[in-house]
Amino acid sequence: MNQWMELADRVLGGAEVTNEEALSILNCPDEDILLLMHGAFHIRKRFYGKKVKLNMIMNAKSGLCPENCGYCSQSAISKAPIESYRMVNKETLLEGAKRAHDLNIGTYCIVASGRGPSNREVDQVAEAVQEIKDTYGLKVCACLGLLKPEQAKRLKEAGVDRYNHNVNTSQRNHSNITTSHTYEDRVNTVEIAKTSGMSPCSGAIIGMKETKQDVIDIAQSLKALDADSIPVNFLHAIDGTPLEGVNELNPLYCLKVLALFRYINPSKEIRISGGREVNLRSLQPLGLYAANSIFVGDYLTTSGQEETEDHKMLSDLGFEVESVEEMKASLSANS
């Protein structure tokens, strides 16, 4: 048995991944990548079998953000030419939900730019979510920025199942990426979502000049936060942002990062998110031996691959899409 399968068995037996072991995953020789992914799949299979969860984003509010996040085309300091608009109406949110339902996508993600939502925006989202749940029964994730406890309660009462707020990077690296809010602000929003009863979703953006130790620290911090869903984004550097031209990643390293997140967070939903097409490239399918979830279609201001290509990829792998009915059953069991 190779070292990665031995480590996978120890993780499944309840062992914690040490910092030395975590570094060894990120430093895995390229020629051993299939052995590493086999170990990651051994863990993934225990909790998810060959099922893949599909997610779709609705960019409900674009641009107009006062924050200074260096990776983001929607920030106040970005010069990227993007479309800007205020919160879309209920009908638009419902149209997006219908599209998600028709594509057999289990989780519909309503995302809005900005530091945090106004109470009026929370009400707009809440009203739409109530109708989405009644009409389509989709799992709904909201990502609206920094959240207040009373806003979290309103969203939960409306039927929002999950709230996303990424920590994005390590606590040490945070001030290199943004100074308009703190790392603690982000952690606090995740805790507020948890307290309200919404499932916490929080993840990372890899490739923002962080060290390998930073990547390990992110994975460990998300374990400590007990995030149910962990989106792993790979920087898609956008012209006009402070991180324009940064290109530190390669497909094999991205696979090692996904494996690391699976070993450290064995039972959690690991989602391959933004930047997978440009960073994993032809090795995208291998990522699903560690991850069990992907976004389908476009992201916020960058394009994904065609939905049909995603479905072909999953079919070619012999994986099975978690149906909306299975998702509903899971929600009922956990409620």
Contacts in CASP RR format, 6 or more apart in sequence:
PFRMAT RR
TARGET T0000
AUTHOR 0000-0000-0000
METHOD contacts of the structure
MODEL  1
MNQWMELADRVLGGAEVTNEEALSILNCPDEDILLLMHGAFHIRKRFYGK
KVKLNMIMNAKSGLCPENCGYCSQSAISKAPIESYRMVNKETLLEGAKRA
HDLNIGTYCIVASGRGPSNREVDQVAEAVQEIKDTYGLKVCACLGLLKPE
QAKRLKEAGVDRYNHNVNTSQRNHSNITTSHTYEDRVNTVEIAKTSGMSP
CSGAIIGMKETKQDVIDIAQSLKALDADSIPVNFLHAIDGTPLEGVNELN
PLYCLKVLALFRYINPSKEIRISGGREVNLRSLQPLGLYAANSIFVGDYL
TTSGQEETEDHKMLSDLGFEVESVEEMKASLSANS
1 9 0 8 1.000
2 32 0 8 1.000
2 35 0 8 1.000
2 38 0 8 1.000
3 24 0 8 1.000
4 28 0 8 1.000
4 32 0 8 1.000
4 35 0 8 1.000
4 36 0 8 1.000
4 38 0 8 1.000
4 39 0 8 1.000
4 40 0 8 1.000
5 35 0 8 1.000
5 38 0 8 1.000
5 39 0 8 1.000
5 42 0 8 1.000
7 17 0 8 1.000
7 21 0 8 1.000
7 39 0 8 1.000
7 263 0 8 1.000
8 39 0 8 1.000
8 40 0 8 1.000
8 42 0 8 1.000
8 43 0 8 1.000
8 263 0 8 1.000
9 42 0 8 1.000
11 17 0 8 1.000
11 43 0 8 1.000
11 263 0 8 1.000
11 266 0 8 1.000
12 42 0 8 1.000
12 43 0 8 1.000
12 46 0 8 1.000
12 266 0 8 1.000
17 25 0 8 1.000
17 263 0 8 1.000
17 264 0 8 1.000
19 216 0 8 1.000
21 263 0 8 1.000
22 216 0 8 1.000
22 219 0 8 1.000
22 220 0 8 1.000
22 260 0 8 1.000
22 263 0 8 1.000
22 264 0 8 1.000
23 212 0 8 1.000
23 213 0 8 1.000
23 216 0 8 1.000
25 36 0 8 1.000
25 256 0 8 1.000
25 259 0 8 1.000
25 260 0 8 1.000
25 263 0 8 1.000
26 212 0 8 1.000
26 215 0 8 1.000
26 216 0 8 1.000
26 253 0 8 1.000
26 256 0 8 1.000
26 257 0 8 1.000
26 260 0 8 1.000
27 212 0 8 1.000
28 36 0 8 1.000
28 256 0 8 1.000
28 259 0 8 1.000
30 252 0 8 1.000
33 252 0 8 1.000
33 255 0 8 1.000
33 256 0 8 1.000
33 286 0 8 1.000
36 255 0 8 1.000
36 256 0 8 1.000
36 259 0 8 1.000
37 255 0 8 1.000
37 259 0 8 1.000
37 286 0 8 1.000
37 287 0 8 1.000
37 289 0 8 1.000
37 290 0 8 1.000
38 289 0 8 1.000
39 259 0 8 1.000
40 258 0 8 1.000
40 259 0 8 1.000
40 262 0 8 1.000
40 263 0 8 1.000
40 289 0 8 1.000
40 290 0 8 1.000
41 289 0 8 1.000
41 290 0 8 1.000
43 262 0 8 1.000
43 263 0 8 1.000
43 266 0 8 1.000
44 262 0 8 1.000
44 270 0 8 1.000
44 289 0 8 1.000
44 290 0 8 1.000
44 291 0 8 1.000
44 292 0 8 1.000
46 266 0 8 1.000
47 266 0 8 1.000
47 267 0 8 1.000
47 292 0 8 1.000
48 292 0 8 1.000
49 292 0 8 1.000
50 318 0 8 1.000
50 319 0 8 1.000
50 320 0 8 1.000
51 292 0 8 1.000
51 319 0 8 1.000
51 320 0 8 1.000
51 321 0 8 1.000
51 322 0 8 1.000
51 326 0 8 1.000
52 288 0 8 1.000
52 292 0 8 1.000
52 293 0 8 1.000
52 294 0 8 1.000
52 314 0 8 1.000
52 319 0 8 1.000
52 320 0 8 1.000
52 321 0 8 1.000
52 322 0 8 1.000
53 106 0 8 1.000
53 107 0 8 1.000
53 269 0 8 1.000
53 271 0 8 1.000
53 292 0 8 1.000
53 293 0 8 1.000
53 294 0 8 1.000
53 322 0 8 1.000
53 327 0 8 1.000
54 103 0 8 1.000
54 104 0 8 1.000
54 105 0 8 1.000
54 106 0 8 1.000
54 107 0 8 1.000
54 293 0 8 1.000
54 294 0 8 1.000
54 296 0 8 1.000
54 310 0 8 1.000
54 321 0 8 1.000
54 322 0 8 1.000
55 105 0 8 1.000
55 106 0 8 1.000
55 107 0 8 1.000
55 108 0 8 1.000
55 109 0 8 1.000
55 141 0 8 1.000
55 271 0 8 1.000
55 293 0 8 1.000
55 294 0 8 1.000
55 295 0 8 1.000
55 296 0 8 1.000
56 96 0 8 1.000
56 99 0 8 1.000
56 100 0 8 1.000
56 103 0 8 1.000
56 105 0 8 1.000
56 107 0 8 1.000
56 108 0 8 1.000
56 109 0 8 1.000
56 295 0 8 1.000
56 296 0 8 1.000
56 297 0 8 1.000
57 109 0 8 1.000
57 111 0 8 1.000
57 295 0 8 1.000
57 297 0 8 1.000
57 298 0 8 1.000
57 299 0 8 1.000
57 300 0 8 1.000
58 88 0 8 1.000
58 92 0 8 1.000
58 93 0 8 1.000
58 96 0 8 1.000
58 97 0 8 1.000
58 108 0 8 1.000
58 109 0 8 1.000
58 110 0 8 1.000
58 111 0 8 1.000
59 111 0 8 1.000
59 300 0 8 1.000
59 301 0 8 1.000
60 87 0 8 1.000
60 88 0 8 1.000
60 92 0 8 1.000
60 93 0 8 1.000
60 110 0 8 1.000
60 111 0 8 1.000
60 112 0 8 1.000
60 125 0 8 1.000
61 85 0 8 1.000
61 86 0 8 1.000
61 87 0 8 1.000
61 88 0 8 1.000
61 111 0 8 1.000
61 112 0 8 1.000
61 113 0 8 1.000
61 114 0 8 1.000
61 121 0 8 1.000
62 74 0 8 1.000
62 82 0 8 1.000
62 83 0 8 1.000
62 84 0 8 1.000
62 85 0 8 1.000
62 113 0 8 1.000
62 300 0 8 1.000
62 301 0 8 1.000
63 73 0 8 1.000
63 74 0 8 1.000
63 82 0 8 1.000
63 84 0 8 1.000
63 85 0 8 1.000
63 113 0 8 1.000
63 114 0 8 1.000
64 74 0 8 1.000
64 84 0 8 1.000
64 86 0 8 1.000
64 113 0 8 1.000
64 114 0 8 1.000
65 72 0 8 1.000
65 74 0 8 1.000
65 75 0 8 1.000
65 76 0 8 1.000
65 113 0 8 1.000
65 114 0 8 1.000
65 115 0 8 1.000
66 76 0 8 1.000
66 114 0 8 1.000
66 115 0 8 1.000
66 180 0 8 1.000
67 75 0 8 1.000
67 76 0 8 1.000
67 114 0 8 1.000
67 115 0 8 1.000
67 178 0 8 1.000
67 180 0 8 1.000
67 181 0 8 1.000
68 75 0 8 1.000
68 76 0 8 1.000
68 77 0 8 1.000
68 178 0 8 1.000
68 179 0 8 1.000
68 180 0 8 1.000
69 75 0 8 1.000
69 168 0 8 1.000
69 177 0 8 1.000
69 178 0 8 1.000
69 180 0 8 1.000
70 77 0 8 1.000
70 78 0 8 1.000
70 177 0 8 1.000
70 178 0 8 1.000
70 208 0 8 1.000
70 241 0 8 1.000
70 242 0 8 1.000
70 243 0 8 1.000
71 168 0 8 1.000
71 177 0 8 1.000
71 205 0 8 1.000
71 208 0 8 1.000
71 235 0 8 1.000
71 237 0 8 1.000
71 238 0 8 1.000
71 241 0 8 1.000
71 242 0 8 1.000
71 243 0 8 1.000
72 78 0 8 1.000
72 241 0 8 1.000
73 80 0 8 1.000
73 82 0 8 1.000
73 238 0 8 1.000
73 240 0 8 1.000
73 241 0 8 1.000
73 300 0 8 1.000
73 301 0 8 1.000
74 82 0 8 1.000
74 84 0 8 1.000
74 113 0 8 1.000
74 114 0 8 1.000
74 300 0 8 1.000
74 301 0 8 1.000
75 241 0 8 1.000
77 241 0 8 1.000
77 242 0 8 1.000
78 238 0 8 1.000
78 240 0 8 1.000
78 241 0 8 1.000
79 240 0 8 1.000
79 241 0 8 1.000
80 238 0 8 1.000
80 239 0 8 1.000
80 240 0 8 1.000
80 241 0 8 1.000
80 301 0 8 1.000
82 301 0 8 1.000
83 301 0 8 1.000
87 112 0 8 1.000
87 121 0 8 1.000
87 124 0 8 1.000
87 125 0 8 1.000
89 124 0 8 1.000
90 124 0 8 1.000
90 127 0 8 1.000
90 128 0 8 1.000
90 131 0 8 1.000
93 110 0 8 1.000
93 125 0 8 1.000
93 128 0 8 1.000
93 132 0 8 1.000
94 128 0 8 1.000
94 131 0 8 1.000
94 132 0 8 1.000
94 135 0 8 1.000
96 108 0 8 1.000
97 108 0 8 1.000
97 132 0 8 1.000
97 135 0 8 1.000
97 136 0 8 1.000
97 138 0 8 1.000
98 136 0 8 1.000
100 106 0 8 1.000
100 108 0 8 1.000
100 136 0 8 1.000
100 138 0 8 1.000
101 136 0 8 1.000
101 137 0 8 1.000
101 138 0 8 1.000
101 324 0 8 1.000
103 296 0 8 1.000
103 307 0 8 1.000
104 321 0 8 1.000
104 323 0 8 1.000
104 324 0 8 1.000
105 138 0 8 1.000
105 296 0 8 1.000
105 324 0 8 1.000
106 138 0 8 1.000
106 139 0 8 1.000
106 322 0 8 1.000
106 323 0 8 1.000
106 324 0 8 1.000
106 327 0 8 1.000
107 138 0 8 1.000
107 139 0 8 1.000
107 140 0 8 1.000
107 141 0 8 1.000
107 161 0 8 1.000
107 162 0 8 1.000
107 327 0 8 1.000
108 132 0 8 1.000
108 136 0 8 1.000
108 138 0 8 1.000
108 139 0 8 1.000
108 140 0 8 1.000
108 141 0 8 1.000
109 140 0 8 1.000
109 141 0 8 1.000
109 142 0 8 1.000
109 143 0 8 1.000
109 164 0 8 1.000
109 295 0 8 1.000
110 125 0 8 1.000
110 128 0 8 1.000
110 129 0 8 1.000
110 140 0 8 1.000
110 141 0 8 1.000
110 142 0 8 1.000
110 143 0 8 1.000
110 144 0 8 1.000
111 142 0 8 1.000
111 143 0 8 1.000
111 144 0 8 1.000
111 164 0 8 1.000
111 300 0 8 1.000
112 121 0 8 1.000
112 125 0 8 1.000
112 143 0 8 1.000
112 144 0 8 1.000
112 145 0 8 1.000
113 300 0 8 1.000
114 145 0 8 1.000
115 145 0 8 1.000
115 146 0 8 1.000
115 180 0 8 1.000
115 181 0 8 1.000
116 144 0 8 1.000
116 145 0 8 1.000
116 146 0 8 1.000
116 147 0 8 1.000
117 125 0 8 1.000
117 144 0 8 1.000
117 145 0 8 1.000
117 147 0 8 1.000
117 151 0 8 1.000
119 151 0 8 1.000
121 144 0 8 1.000
122 144 0 8 1.000
122 151 0 8 1.000
122 154 0 8 1.000
122 155 0 8 1.000
123 154 0 8 1.000
125 142 0 8 1.000
125 144 0 8 1.000
125 155 0 8 1.000
125 158 0 8 1.000
125 160 0 8 1.000
126 154 0 8 1.000
126 155 0 8 1.000
126 157 0 8 1.000
126 158 0 8 1.000
126 159 0 8 1.000
126 160 0 8 1.000
127 158 0 8 1.000
129 140 0 8 1.000
129 142 0 8 1.000
129 155 0 8 1.000
129 158 0 8 1.000
129 159 0 8 1.000
129 160 0 8 1.000
130 158 0 8 1.000
130 159 0 8 1.000
132 138 0 8 1.000
132 140 0 8 1.000
133 140 0 8 1.000
133 159 0 8 1.000
136 324 0 8 1.000
137 324 0 8 1.000
137 328 0 8 1.000
138 324 0 8 1.000
138 327 0 8 1.000
139 161 0 8 1.000
139 162 0 8 1.000
139 327 0 8 1.000
139 331 0 8 1.000
140 159 0 8 1.000
140 160 0 8 1.000
140 161 0 8 1.000
140 162 0 8 1.000
141 160 0 8 1.000
141 161 0 8 1.000
141 162 0 8 1.000
141 163 0 8 1.000
141 164 0 8 1.000
141 201 0 8 1.000
141 229 0 8 1.000
142 155 0 8 1.000
142 160 0 8 1.000
142 162 0 8 1.000
142 163 0 8 1.000
142 164 0 8 1.000
143 163 0 8 1.000
143 164 0 8 1.000
143 165 0 8 1.000
143 201 0 8 1.000
145 165 0 8 1.000
145 189 0 8 1.000
146 165 0 8 1.000
146 181 0 8 1.000
146 185 0 8 1.000
146 186 0 8 1.000
146 188 0 8 1.000
146 189 0 8 1.000
147 163 0 8 1.000
147 165 0 8 1.000
147 189 0 8 1.000
147 192 0 8 1.000
147 193 0 8 1.000
148 192 0 8 1.000
149 192 0 8 1.000
149 195 0 8 1.000
149 196 0 8 1.000
152 163 0 8 1.000
152 192 0 8 1.000
152 193 0 8 1.000
152 195 0 8 1.000
152 196 0 8 1.000
152 198 0 8 1.000
153 196 0 8 1.000
155 163 0 8 1.000
155 196 0 8 1.000
155 198 0 8 1.000
156 196 0 8 1.000
156 197 0 8 1.000
156 198 0 8 1.000
160 198 0 8 1.000
161 198 0 8 1.000
161 199 0 8 1.000
161 331 0 8 1.000
162 198 0 8 1.000
162 199 0 8 1.000
162 200 0 8 1.000
162 201 0 8 1.000
162 228 0 8 1.000
162 229 0 8 1.000
163 189 0 8 1.000
163 190 0 8 1.000
163 193 0 8 1.000
163 196 0 8 1.000
163 198 0 8 1.000
163 199 0 8 1.000
163 200 0 8 1.000
163 201 0 8 1.000
164 201 0 8 1.000
164 202 0 8 1.000
164 229 0 8 1.000
164 231 0 8 1.000
165 186 0 8 1.000
165 189 0 8 1.000
165 190 0 8 1.000
165 193 0 8 1.000
165 201 0 8 1.000
165 202 0 8 1.000
166 186 0 8 1.000
166 202 0 8 1.000
166 203 0 8 1.000
166 204 0 8 1.000
166 205 0 8 1.000
166 231 0 8 1.000
166 233 0 8 1.000
167 183 0 8 1.000
167 186 0 8 1.000
167 187 0 8 1.000
167 190 0 8 1.000
167 202 0 8 1.000
167 203 0 8 1.000
167 204 0 8 1.000
167 218 0 8 1.000
167 221 0 8 1.000
167 222 0 8 1.000
167 225 0 8 1.000
168 174 0 8 1.000
168 177 0 8 1.000
168 186 0 8 1.000
168 203 0 8 1.000
168 204 0 8 1.000
168 205 0 8 1.000
168 208 0 8 1.000
169 176 0 8 1.000
169 177 0 8 1.000
169 204 0 8 1.000
169 205 0 8 1.000
169 208 0 8 1.000
169 210 0 8 1.000
169 214 0 8 1.000
169 218 0 8 1.000
170 210 0 8 1.000
170 213 0 8 1.000
170 214 0 8 1.000
170 215 0 8 1.000
170 217 0 8 1.000
170 218 0 8 1.000
170 221 0 8 1.000
171 183 0 8 1.000
171 217 0 8 1.000
171 221 0 8 1.000
172 214 0 8 1.000
172 217 0 8 1.000
173 208 0 8 1.000
173 209 0 8 1.000
173 210 0 8 1.000
173 211 0 8 1.000
173 214 0 8 1.000
174 182 0 8 1.000
174 183 0 8 1.000
176 208 0 8 1.000
176 209 0 8 1.000
177 208 0 8 1.000
186 202 0 8 1.000
187 225 0 8 1.000
190 200 0 8 1.000
190 202 0 8 1.000
190 225 0 8 1.000
190 227 0 8 1.000
191 225 0 8 1.000
193 199 0 8 1.000
193 200 0 8 1.000
194 200 0 8 1.000
194 226 0 8 1.000
199 228 0 8 1.000
199 229 0 8 1.000
200 225 0 8 1.000
200 226 0 8 1.000
200 227 0 8 1.000
200 228 0 8 1.000
200 229 0 8 1.000
201 227 0 8 1.000
201 228 0 8 1.000
201 229 0 8 1.000
201 230 0 8 1.000
201 231 0 8 1.000
202 222 0 8 1.000
202 225 0 8 1.000
202 227 0 8 1.000
202 229 0 8 1.000
202 230 0 8 1.000
203 218 0 8 1.000
203 222 0 8 1.000
203 227 0 8 1.000
203 230 0 8 1.000
203 231 0 8 1.000
203 232 0 8 1.000
203 233 0 8 1.000
204 215 0 8 1.000
204 218 0 8 1.000
204 219 0 8 1.000
204 222 0 8 1.000
204 230 0 8 1.000
204 231 0 8 1.000
204 232 0 8 1.000
204 233 0 8 1.000
205 233 0 8 1.000
205 234 0 8 1.000
205 235 0 8 1.000
206 215 0 8 1.000
206 232 0 8 1.000
206 233 0 8 1.000
206 234 0 8 1.000
206 235 0 8 1.000
206 249 0 8 1.000
206 254 0 8 1.000
206 257 0 8 1.000
207 234 0 8 1.000
207 235 0 8 1.000
207 246 0 8 1.000
207 248 0 8 1.000
207 249 0 8 1.000
208 235 0 8 1.000
208 243 0 8 1.000
208 246 0 8 1.000
209 243 0 8 1.000
209 246 0 8 1.000
209 248 0 8 1.000
210 218 0 8 1.000
215 257 0 8 1.000
215 260 0 8 1.000
216 260 0 8 1.000
216 264 0 8 1.000
219 260 0 8 1.000
219 261 0 8 1.000
219 264 0 8 1.000
219 265 0 8 1.000
220 264 0 8 1.000
222 230 0 8 1.000
222 261 0 8 1.000
222 265 0 8 1.000
222 268 0 8 1.000
223 264 0 8 1.000
223 265 0 8 1.000
227 265 0 8 1.000
227 268 0 8 1.000
228 268 0 8 1.000
228 269 0 8 1.000
229 268 0 8 1.000
229 269 0 8 1.000
229 271 0 8 1.000
229 293 0 8 1.000
230 261 0 8 1.000
230 265 0 8 1.000
230 268 0 8 1.000
230 269 0 8 1.000
230 270 0 8 1.000
230 271 0 8 1.000
231 271 0 8 1.000
231 273 0 8 1.000
231 274 0 8 1.000
231 295 0 8 1.000
232 257 0 8 1.000
232 258 0 8 1.000
232 261 0 8 1.000
232 270 0 8 1.000
232 271 0 8 1.000
232 272 0 8 1.000
232 273 0 8 1.000
232 291 0 8 1.000
233 273 0 8 1.000
233 274 0 8 1.000
233 275 0 8 1.000
234 249 0 8 1.000
234 254 0 8 1.000
234 257 0 8 1.000
234 274 0 8 1.000
234 275 0 8 1.000
234 276 0 8 1.000
234 278 0 8 1.000
234 279 0 8 1.000
234 280 0 8 1.000
235 243 0 8 1.000
235 246 0 8 1.000
235 248 0 8 1.000
235 249 0 8 1.000
235 275 0 8 1.000
235 279 0 8 1.000
236 274 0 8 1.000
236 275 0 8 1.000
236 278 0 8 1.000
236 279 0 8 1.000
236 299 0 8 1.000
236 302 0 8 1.000
237 243 0 8 1.000
237 244 0 8 1.000
237 245 0 8 1.000
237 246 0 8 1.000
237 247 0 8 1.000
238 244 0 8 1.000
238 301 0 8 1.000
238 302 0 8 1.000
239 245 0 8 1.000
249 279 0 8 1.000
250 279 0 8 1.000
251 279 0 8 1.000
251 280 0 8 1.000
251 281 0 8 1.000
251 282 0 8 1.000
251 283 0 8 1.000
252 283 0 8 1.000
254 276 0 8 1.000
254 279 0 8 1.000
254 280 0 8 1.000
254 283 0 8 1.000
254 287 0 8 1.000
255 280 0 8 1.000
255 283 0 8 1.000
255 286 0 8 1.000
255 287 0 8 1.000
255 290 0 8 1.000
258 270 0 8 1.000
258 272 0 8 1.000
258 287 0 8 1.000
258 290 0 8 1.000
258 291 0 8 1.000
259 290 0 8 1.000
261 270 0 8 1.000
261 290 0 8 1.000
261 291 0 8 1.000
262 270 0 8 1.000
262 290 0 8 1.000
262 291 0 8 1.000
269 292 0 8 1.000
269 293 0 8 1.000
270 290 0 8 1.000
270 291 0 8 1.000
270 292 0 8 1.000
270 293 0 8 1.000
271 291 0 8 1.000
271 292 0 8 1.000
271 293 0 8 1.000
271 294 0 8 1.000
271 295 0 8 1.000
272 280 0 8 1.000
272 284 0 8 1.000
272 287 0 8 1.000
272 288 0 8 1.000
272 291 0 8 1.000
272 293 0 8 1.000
272 294 0 8 1.000
272 295 0 8 1.000
273 294 0 8 1.000
273 295 0 8 1.000
273 299 0 8 1.000
274 295 0 8 1.000
274 299 0 8 1.000
274 302 0 8 1.000
274 304 0 8 1.000
275 299 0 8 1.000
275 302 0 8 1.000
276 284 0 8 1.000
276 294 0 8 1.000
277 284 0 8 1.000
277 304 0 8 1.000
277 305 0 8 1.000
280 286 0 8 1.000
280 287 0 8 1.000
284 313 0 8 1.000
285 313 0 8 1.000
285 316 0 8 1.000
285 317 0 8 1.000
288 294 0 8 1.000
288 314 0 8 1.000
288 317 0 8 1.000
288 319 0 8 1.000
294 310 0 8 1.000
295 304 0 8 1.000
296 307 0 8 1.000
296 310 0 8 1.000
297 303 0 8 1.000
297 304 0 8 1.000
297 305 0 8 1.000
297 306 0 8 1.000
297 307 0 8 1.000
297 310 0 8 1.000
298 304 0 8 1.000
311 321 0 8 1.000
314 320 0 8 1.000
314 321 0 8 1.000
END
